[in-house]
Amino acid sequence: MIIHGAEVVLANGVKKTDIRIENGKILGFGKNLSPRAGEETLDCTGLTVFPGLIDMHVHLRDPGFEYKEDIESGSRAAVKGGFTQICCMPNTKPVTDNKVTVTYIRARAAQVGLCKIHPIGAITEGQEGKNLAAIGAMKAAGAVALSEDGKSVENTGLMANAIRYAADFGLKCLCHCEDASLVDGGVVHEGYYATLTGLKGSLRAAEDILIAREICLAESLGLPVHICHVSTYSGVQLIREAKARGVQVTAETCPHYFILTDAAIADFDTNTKVNPPLREERDRLAVIEGLRDGTIDCIVTDHAPHHADDKNVEYNYAAFGISGLETSFALSYTALVRSGILTPEALAKKMSTAAAKILGLEGGVIEAGAPADLTIADLNEAWTIDPASFESKGKNTPFAGREVFGRVKYTVADGEVKYPFAR
């Protein structure tokens, strides 16, 4: 295949060039390449080619909660959103804490055949925080990282051992930072809007204390950790200072933390209920600055699809989470690139290259010999987010009705067009 006529986002800038693909790899580049026998040409005039997007923080709910999402619906949502690789969290039923569940996820993903799906194994058995899970067996079966996402490992000694064992197998711990005793049933950020609504608030310190702990462990052990979904100004500063000292810490955030604030909870829309919670303008601006200056390495969705029944209840009882795979690219492009905060190549790094580097995945770059994983978008097309059109079973988004720019037109994985879907 030849990708013709597009602007291509390379590591060192945006260049107009054709891309030749052969056997699932990028063969080379050139101006106005002529098709060889058997080659097809995909006319992408007026479009922009990014490295295939990689989301290292997704909840696919499968096995066990398929009424919320399954591997097929999640894969369809991913490629519609431009993602060629996604990494799924272990809070399934049964918990992904063993080689059997890891093997099932990989086999089902291959059967669906849309995007590459990499399982993330649990840190502890059953995510109960008592005994380490079978880390080596999960790695052998194809797990790419470990996480207890949805909760933190409360026992610091156990967490230190997890970081050690993970490193022994070439894995990293992706840390959900939340002191449950400080959260104490809080469902929103503790501030003006918690008082206004009467909803129980959660302190920034609940997140920051665990960020600080994981940084201390990484520094003492001389081993890497990754901080999930950073939402506080103080957490950003902790990570910035740790990086300046040479600590092996990486971090991620989500579009809702650099676009929304806790003002969004004022009308009790349960689609604004996330964990960690939406915070104040000071936090939002700090997250943006963290993305701009490299403190925060990547943008993830924390895609958390839910059945309508899980959200259509009182705020206190609603499930946490946003369905984000189909909106993340456009939201990020609109908020960060069109506003001049990031360049297109910086966005590519945040949404693809960094995740590949952190987890040791193939891809994340457009260069000769790399997998032909490409996200091709019309950056000038405006569209309105409509959850009714989602491929995901989860329609839960606070961004319904928002106009955004950047429509994914083609998603190419290993040289094959996966989106638009074959008819």
C-alpha positions as CSV (number, residue, x, y, z in Angstrom):
1,M,0.0,0.0,0.0
2,I,1.0,3.6,-0.6
3,I,-0.3,6.3,1.7
4,H,-0.5,9.3,-0.7
5,G,-0.7,13.0,-0.4
6,A,-0.8,13.4,3.4
7,E,1.2,15.5,5.9
8,V,3.1,13.0,8.0
9,V,4.0,13.6,11.7
10,L,7.5,12.5,12.1
11,A,9.6,12.7,15.3
12,N,11.5,15.8,13.9
13,G,8.5,17.6,12.4
14,V,5.6,17.4,10.0
15,K,6.5,16.6,6.3
16,K,4.5,16.1,3.2
17,T,5.5,12.7,1.9
18,D,4.1,9.4,0.7
19,I,4.6,6.3,2.7
20,R,5.2,2.8,1.2
21,I,4.0,-0.1,3.3
22,E,4.9,-3.7,2.7
23,N,4.3,-6.9,4.7
24,G,2.9,-4.8,7.6
25,K,6.0,-2.6,7.9
26,I,6.9,0.9,6.7
27,L,9.2,0.3,3.8
28,G,10.1,3.9,3.0
29,F,9.1,7.4,2.0
30,G,9.1,9.6,-1.1
31,K,7.3,12.2,-3.1
32,N,4.6,11.0,-5.5
33,L,5.5,7.3,-5.2
34,S,4.2,5.3,-8.2
35,P,2.3,2.1,-7.2
36,R,4.0,-1.2,-8.1
37,A,2.2,-4.3,-9.3
38,G,-0.3,-5.3,-6.7
39,E,0.0,-2.2,-4.6
40,E,-3.0,-0.1,-3.7
41,T,-3.0,3.6,-3.1
42,L,-4.8,5.3,-0.3
43,D,-5.4,8.9,-1.2
44,C,-5.0,10.9,1.9
45,T,-4.7,14.4,0.4
46,G,-5.6,17.0,3.0
47,L,-5.2,14.5,5.8
48,T,-2.5,14.2,8.5
49,V,-0.8,10.9,9.5
50,F,0.2,10.3,13.1
51,P,1.9,7.2,14.5
52,G,-0.8,4.7,15.5
53,L,-2.2,5.9,18.8
54,I,-1.4,3.8,21.9
55,D,-3.5,3.9,25.0
56,M,-1.8,2.3,28.0
57,H,-4.7,2.6,30.3
58,V,-8.0,1.1,29.2
59,H,-10.7,-1.0,30.9
60,L,-12.3,-3.6,28.6
61,R,-14.4,-5.3,31.3
62,D,-13.8,-8.7,29.7
63,P,-13.9,-11.3,31.2
64,G,-16.8,-10.9,33.6
65,F,-18.4,-7.5,32.9
66,E,-19.3,-7.9,29.3
67,Y,-22.5,-6.0,29.7
68,K,-20.4,-2.9,30.2
69,E,-17.9,-3.7,27.4
70,D,-16.2,-6.7,25.7
71,I,-13.1,-7.1,23.7
72,E,-14.9,-6.8,20.4
73,S,-16.8,-3.6,21.3
74,G,-13.7,-2.1,23.0
75,S,-11.6,-2.9,19.9
76,R,-14.2,-1.3,17.6
77,A,-14.2,1.8,19.8
78,A,-10.4,1.8,19.8
79,V,-9.8,1.8,16.1
80,K,-12.7,4.3,15.5
81,G,-10.8,6.6,17.9
82,G,-7.5,6.0,16.1
83,F,-5.9,3.6,18.5
84,T,-3.8,0.7,17.1
85,Q,-2.7,-0.6,20.4
86,I,-4.4,-0.6,23.8
87,C,-3.4,-2.0,27.2
88,C,-6.2,-3.3,29.4
89,M,-6.4,-3.1,33.2
90,P,-6.8,-6.2,35.3
91,N,-10.0,-5.4,37.3
92,T,-12.0,-8.0,35.5
93,K,-13.9,-11.0,36.9
94,P,-11.9,-13.1,37.5
95,V,-9.2,-10.7,38.1
96,T,-6.4,-10.8,35.5
97,D,-3.8,-12.1,38.0
98,N,-2.9,-15.4,36.2
99,K,-1.6,-16.7,32.9
100,V,-5.0,-18.2,31.9
101,T,-6.8,-14.9,31.9
102,V,-3.9,-13.1,30.2
103,T,-4.0,-15.9,27.5
104,Y,-7.7,-15.5,27.1
105,I,-7.5,-11.8,26.5
106,R,-4.8,-12.1,23.9
107,A,-6.5,-14.9,22.1
108,R,-9.8,-13.1,22.0
109,A,-8.1,-9.9,20.8
110,A,-6.4,-11.9,18.0
111,Q,-9.8,-13.4,17.1
112,V,-11.4,-10.0,16.8
113,G,-8.4,-8.8,14.8
114,L,-8.8,-5.0,14.9
115,C,-6.2,-3.5,17.3
116,K,-3.4,-5.0,19.3
117,I,-4.5,-5.6,22.9
118,H,-1.9,-6.0,25.6
119,P,-3.1,-7.3,29.0
120,I,-1.9,-5.6,32.2
121,G,-1.7,-8.1,35.1
122,A,-2.7,-7.4,38.7
123,I,0.0,-6.7,41.3
124,T,-1.6,-8.9,43.9
125,E,-3.8,-12.0,43.9
126,G,-7.4,-11.0,43.3
127,Q,-6.4,-7.4,43.8
128,E,-6.7,-8.0,47.5
129,G,-3.4,-6.5,48.5
130,K,-2.2,-9.5,50.4
131,N,0.0,-11.7,48.2
132,L,1.9,-10.9,45.0
133,A,0.2,-12.3,41.9
134,A,2.0,-14.8,39.5
135,I,4.1,-12.1,37.9
136,G,6.5,-14.4,35.9
137,A,3.7,-16.5,34.6
138,M,1.7,-13.5,33.5
139,K,4.8,-12.0,31.7
140,A,5.4,-15.3,29.9
141,A,1.7,-15.3,28.8
142,G,2.0,-11.8,27.4
143,A,1.3,-9.2,30.1
144,V,3.1,-6.0,29.5
145,A,2.8,-4.3,32.9
146,L,1.3,-4.7,36.4
147,S,-1.3,-2.5,38.1
148,E,-3.8,-2.6,40.9
149,D,-5.8,0.1,39.1
150,G,-8.9,1.1,40.9
151,K,-7.1,0.9,44.1
152,S,-3.6,1.2,45.6
153,V,-1.5,-1.5,47.3
154,E,-1.8,-0.3,50.9
155,N,1.1,-2.3,52.3
156,T,4.3,-0.3,51.4
157,G,6.5,-3.3,52.0
158,L,4.4,-5.4,49.6
159,M,4.5,-2.5,47.0
160,A,8.3,-2.4,47.3
161,N,8.5,-6.1,46.6
162,A,6.1,-5.7,43.6
163,I,8.4,-3.1,42.1
164,R,11.4,-5.3,42.6
165,Y,9.7,-8.4,41.2
166,A,8.2,-6.5,38.3
167,A,11.7,-5.2,37.3
168,D,13.1,-8.7,37.5
169,F,10.7,-9.6,34.7
170,G,11.2,-6.4,32.7
171,L,7.8,-5.0,33.8
172,K,6.7,-1.8,35.4
173,C,4.1,-1.1,38.0
174,L,1.5,1.4,36.9
175,C,0.4,3.0,40.1
176,H,-3.1,4.1,41.0
177,C,-2.4,6.6,43.7
178,E,-5.2,6.8,46.3
179,D,-5.1,6.7,50.1
180,A,-8.4,5.0,50.8
181,S,-8.5,6.1,54.4
182,L,-8.3,9.7,53.3
183,V,-10.8,9.3,50.5
184,D,-13.2,7.8,53.1
185,G,-16.2,7.7,50.8
186,G,-15.5,10.9,49.0
187,V,-16.9,11.1,45.5
188,V,-15.7,14.5,44.3
189,H,-12.9,16.9,44.9
190,E,-13.0,18.6,48.3
191,G,-13.6,22.2,47.5
192,Y,-16.2,24.9,46.7
193,Y,-18.3,22.6,44.5
194,A,-18.4,19.8,47.0
195,T,-19.8,22.3,49.6
196,L,-22.2,23.7,47.0
197,T,-23.6,20.2,46.0
198,G,-23.4,18.6,49.5
199,L,-21.4,15.7,47.9
200,K,-18.6,14.3,50.1
201,G,-15.2,15.5,49.0
202,S,-11.8,13.9,48.7
203,L,-8.6,15.8,49.5
204,R,-5.8,16.2,47.0
205,A,-3.6,14.7,49.7
206,A,-5.3,11.3,49.1
207,E,-3.6,11.2,45.7
208,D,-0.4,13.1,46.5
209,I,0.6,10.9,49.5
210,L,0.7,7.8,47.3
211,I,2.4,9.6,44.5
212,A,5.1,10.6,47.0
213,R,5.4,7.1,48.3
214,E,5.8,5.5,44.9
215,I,8.5,8.2,44.0
216,C,10.3,7.4,47.3
217,L,10.2,3.7,46.5
218,A,11.5,4.2,43.0
219,E,14.3,6.5,44.3
220,S,15.3,4.1,47.1
221,L,15.2,1.0,44.9
222,G,16.7,2.6,41.8
223,L,13.8,1.1,39.8
224,P,11.1,2.6,37.6
225,V,7.5,3.3,38.5
226,H,4.7,4.9,36.5
227,I,2.0,7.2,38.0
228,C,-1.5,6.8,36.6
229,H,-4.0,9.6,35.8
230,V,-2.4,12.5,37.5
231,S,-5.0,15.2,38.5
232,T,-3.4,17.5,41.1
233,Y,-1.1,20.5,40.8
234,S,0.9,19.2,43.8
235,G,1.2,15.7,42.2
236,V,2.6,17.3,39.0
237,Q,5.1,19.2,41.1
238,L,6.2,16.0,43.0
239,I,6.8,14.3,39.7
240,R,8.6,17.3,38.2
241,E,11.0,17.5,41.2
242,A,11.6,13.7,41.2
243,K,12.5,13.7,37.5
244,A,14.9,16.6,38.2
245,R,16.6,14.4,40.8
246,G,16.9,11.5,38.3
247,V,14.2,9.3,39.7
248,Q,12.9,6.8,37.2
249,V,9.3,8.0,37.3
250,T,6.9,8.5,34.4
251,A,3.4,9.7,34.5
252,E,0.1,10.0,32.5
253,T,-3.0,12.1,32.6
254,C,-6.4,12.1,30.8
255,P,-8.3,14.6,28.7
256,H,-10.9,15.2,31.4
257,Y,-8.2,16.5,33.8
258,F,-6.9,19.1,31.3
259,I,-10.3,20.2,30.0
260,L,-12.8,20.0,32.9
261,T,-12.8,21.2,36.5
262,D,-15.0,20.3,39.4
263,A,-17.4,23.0,38.3
264,A,-18.8,20.3,36.0
265,I,-20.3,18.5,39.0
266,A,-22.6,21.3,39.9
267,D,-25.6,19.9,38.0
268,F,-25.0,16.4,39.4
269,D,-24.3,14.8,36.0
270,T,-22.9,11.4,37.0
271,N,-20.9,11.3,33.8
272,T,-18.6,13.7,35.6
273,K,-17.9,11.2,38.4
274,V,-14.3,9.9,37.9
275,N,-11.5,8.6,40.1
276,P,-9.4,10.6,40.8
277,P,-12.1,13.3,40.8
278,L,-12.2,16.4,38.6
279,R,-10.3,19.1,40.4
280,E,-9.9,22.9,40.4
281,E,-8.7,25.3,37.8
282,R,-5.3,25.5,39.5
283,D,-5.0,21.7,39.0
284,R,-6.2,21.8,35.4
285,L,-3.6,24.4,34.5
286,A,-0.8,22.5,36.3
287,V,-1.7,19.4,34.3
288,I,-1.5,21.3,31.1
289,E,1.9,22.8,32.1
290,G,3.1,19.3,33.0
291,L,2.2,18.1,29.6
292,R,3.9,21.1,28.0
293,D,7.2,20.8,29.9
294,G,7.4,17.0,29.8
295,T,6.7,16.3,33.4
296,I,3.7,14.2,32.3
297,D,4.8,11.8,29.6
298,C,1.6,10.6,28.0
299,I,-2.1,11.1,27.6
300,V,-4.4,8.1,28.2
301,T,-8.1,7.7,28.2
302,D,-8.7,5.6,31.4
303,H,-11.5,4.3,29.2
304,A,-14.1,3.2,31.8
305,P,-17.3,2.1,30.0
306,H,-20.4,1.5,32.0
307,H,-23.9,0.3,31.4
308,A,-26.5,3.1,31.6
309,D,-27.9,1.6,34.8
310,D,-24.5,2.1,36.5
311,K,-24.7,5.9,35.9
312,N,-28.5,6.6,35.9
313,V,-28.6,6.7,39.7
314,E,-27.9,9.2,42.5
315,Y,-24.4,10.7,42.3
316,N,-23.2,8.9,45.4
317,Y,-24.1,5.5,44.0
318,A,-23.0,6.0,40.4
319,A,-20.0,4.2,39.0
320,F,-16.7,6.1,38.5
321,G,-15.5,6.6,34.9
322,I,-15.7,8.0,31.4
323,S,-15.9,6.2,28.1
324,G,-13.0,7.8,26.3
325,L,-11.5,5.9,23.4
326,E,-13.6,7.6,20.7
327,T,-13.1,11.1,21.9
328,S,-9.6,11.3,23.3
329,F,-7.7,12.2,20.1
330,A,-10.1,15.0,19.1
331,L,-10.4,16.4,22.6
332,S,-6.6,16.4,23.0
333,Y,-6.0,17.9,19.6
334,T,-8.6,20.6,20.1
335,A,-7.5,21.5,23.6
336,L,-3.7,21.3,23.2
337,V,-2.7,21.7,19.6
338,R,-5.2,24.1,18.2
339,S,-4.6,26.3,21.3
340,G,-0.8,26.3,20.7
341,I,0.2,24.4,23.8
342,L,1.6,21.4,21.9
343,T,2.8,20.8,18.4
344,P,1.4,17.9,16.4
345,E,4.6,16.0,16.9
346,A,4.5,16.6,20.6
347,L,0.9,15.3,20.7
348,A,2.1,12.2,18.8
349,K,4.7,11.7,21.5
350,K,2.1,12.0,24.2
351,M,-0.4,9.7,22.6
352,S,1.9,7.1,21.0
353,T,5.6,7.3,21.3
354,A,5.9,7.7,25.0
355,A,3.6,4.8,25.8
356,A,5.6,2.5,23.5
357,K,8.8,3.5,25.2
358,I,7.5,3.1,28.7
359,L,6.1,-0.3,28.1
360,G,8.6,-1.6,25.6
361,L,6.1,-2.0,22.8
362,E,6.9,-2.0,19.1
363,G,5.6,1.1,17.3
364,G,4.9,4.6,18.3
365,V,7.0,6.1,15.5
366,I,6.7,6.6,11.7
367,E,10.1,5.4,10.3
368,A,11.4,2.8,7.9
369,G,11.2,-0.7,9.4
370,A,8.6,0.3,12.0
371,P,5.2,-1.5,12.1
372,A,2.8,0.2,9.7
373,D,0.5,1.4,12.5
374,L,-1.0,4.8,11.5
375,T,-3.7,7.1,12.5
376,I,-4.9,9.3,9.7
377,A,-7.1,12.3,10.5
378,D,-8.7,15.4,9.1
379,L,-7.5,18.0,11.5
380,N,-9.8,20.7,10.1
381,E,-13.0,18.7,10.4
382,A,-15.3,19.9,13.2
383,W,-17.7,17.5,14.7
384,T,-19.9,17.2,17.7
385,I,-19.5,14.4,20.2
386,D,-22.6,12.2,20.2
387,P,-22.4,9.2,22.6
388,A,-25.3,7.5,20.6
389,S,-22.8,7.0,17.8
390,F,-20.2,5.3,20.0
391,E,-19.0,1.8,19.1
392,S,-18.3,1.3,22.8
393,K,-21.1,-0.1,24.9
394,G,-20.3,2.7,27.3
395,K,-22.1,5.9,26.4
396,N,-20.9,7.6,29.6
397,T,-19.2,10.9,28.7
398,P,-19.4,14.4,30.1
399,F,-18.4,15.7,26.6
400,A,-21.7,15.0,24.8
401,G,-22.6,17.9,22.6
402,R,-19.1,19.4,22.6
403,E,-17.7,20.6,19.3
404,V,-14.2,19.3,18.6
405,F,-11.7,19.2,15.7
406,G,-9.8,16.3,14.3
407,R,-11.8,13.4,12.9
408,V,-10.1,10.0,12.5
409,K,-10.6,8.9,8.9
410,Y,-8.4,5.8,8.7
411,T,-6.8,3.6,11.3
412,V,-4.1,1.3,9.9
413,A,-2.6,-1.6,11.9
414,D,0.2,-3.7,10.6
415,G,-0.5,-2.3,7.1
416,E,-4.2,-3.1,7.1
417,V,-7.0,-0.6,7.2
418,K,-9.0,-1.5,10.3
419,Y,-11.2,1.6,10.3
420,P,-13.5,2.4,8.5
421,F,-14.8,-1.1,9.1
422,A,-15.0,-3.5,6.2
423,R,-18.5,-3.8,4.9
